[in-house]
Amino acid sequence: MSKVTSKLQVTIPKAIAEQYSIAPGDELEWVPAADSVRIVPAKARKRAGSAAARLRLFDAATERQRQREAGAPTPPAAAERGWTREELYERARPR
């Protein structure tokens, strides 16, 4: 059961939102129907397609991530920084 807030907002139960693929940002239509109100998703969310199409999208995103990581510089070694992690802990302790 949901409550209406002082700002006239309503929370949709998670089970119902999942069942009807309602996500944050989706628009809903409120339609009067005799003594009740119907809530209708304005647009049904479109999936990316078949499992094969979703897999192709995932593979493309994975490849883009690999390319970004390949171009990323490696962090400097502790000796090159001029300080070690242990020194940071020592500095943070009260004297």
C-alpha positions as CSV (number, residue, x, y, z in Angstrom):
1,M,0.0,0.0,0.0
2,S,1.3,3.5,-0.9
3,K,0.7,6.8,0.8
4,V,0.3,10.2,-0.9
5,T,2.9,12.7,0.5
6,S,2.2,16.3,1.3
7,K,3.5,17.2,-2.2
8,L,1.0,14.7,-3.8
9,Q,3.7,12.2,-4.7
10,V,3.1,8.5,-4.7
11,T,5.6,5.6,-4.3
12,I,5.1,2.6,-6.6
13,P,5.7,-0.7,-4.9
14,K,8.9,-2.3,-6.2
15,A,7.2,-5.6,-7.2
16,I,4.7,-3.7,-9.4
17,A,7.4,-1.4,-10.9
18,E,9.4,-4.5,-11.8
19,Q,6.4,-6.4,-13.2
20,Y,5.5,-3.5,-15.5
21,S,9.1,-2.4,-16.2
22,I,8.6,1.1,-14.7
23,A,11.9,2.8,-13.9
24,P,12.9,6.2,-12.5
25,G,12.2,8.9,-15.1
26,D,9.4,7.0,-16.8
27,E,6.3,9.0,-17.5
28,L,2.9,7.7,-16.2
29,E,-0.6,8.7,-17.3
30,W,-3.3,9.0,-14.6
31,V,-6.6,8.2,-16.2
32,P,-9.9,8.6,-14.3
33,A,-12.0,5.4,-14.6
34,A,-15.4,5.7,-12.9
35,D,-14.7,5.4,-9.1
36,S,-11.0,4.6,-9.5
37,V,-7.8,5.9,-11.2
38,R,-5.8,3.9,-13.8
39,I,-2.1,4.4,-14.0
40,V,-0.8,3.7,-17.5
41,P,2.9,3.9,-18.6
42,A,3.0,6.6,-21.3
43,K,5.5,4.6,-23.3
44,A,6.6,1.0,-22.8
45,R,10.4,0.9,-22.3
46,K,12.0,-0.6,-25.3
47,R,14.6,-3.3,-24.7
48,A,17.8,-3.3,-26.8
49,G,16.4,-6.2,-28.7
50,S,17.3,-9.9,-28.7
51,A,19.8,-11.5,-26.4
52,A,22.3,-11.5,-29.4
53,A,21.8,-7.8,-29.9
54,R,22.3,-7.0,-26.1
55,L,25.5,-9.2,-26.2
56,R,26.9,-7.3,-29.1
57,L,26.2,-4.0,-27.2
58,F,28.0,-5.5,-24.1
59,D,30.9,-6.6,-26.2
60,A,31.3,-3.2,-27.8
61,A,31.2,-1.5,-24.4
62,T,33.8,-3.9,-23.0
63,E,36.1,-3.2,-25.9
64,R,35.8,0.5,-25.4
65,Q,36.7,0.0,-21.7
66,R,39.7,-2.0,-22.7
67,Q,40.9,0.7,-25.0
68,R,40.5,3.4,-22.3
69,E,42.4,1.2,-19.8
70,A,45.2,0.6,-22.4
71,G,45.7,4.3,-22.9
72,A,45.6,5.1,-19.1
73,P,49.0,5.9,-17.5
74,T,50.2,3.6,-14.8
75,P,50.4,5.1,-11.3
76,P,53.9,5.9,-10.1
77,A,55.8,3.4,-7.9
78,A,56.1,4.3,-4.2
79,A,59.8,5.2,-4.6
80,E,59.0,7.7,-7.4
81,R,56.3,9.5,-5.3
82,G,58.7,10.4,-2.6
83,W,56.4,9.0,0.1
84,T,54.9,5.7,1.2
85,R,51.5,4.7,2.5
86,E,53.0,4.0,5.9
87,E,54.3,7.5,6.1
88,L,50.8,8.8,5.5
89,Y,49.5,6.8,8.5
90,E,52.3,8.1,10.6
91,R,51.5,11.7,9.7
92,A,47.8,11.3,10.6
93,R,48.5,10.0,14.1
94,P,48.1,12.6,16.9
95,R,51.4,13.6,18.5
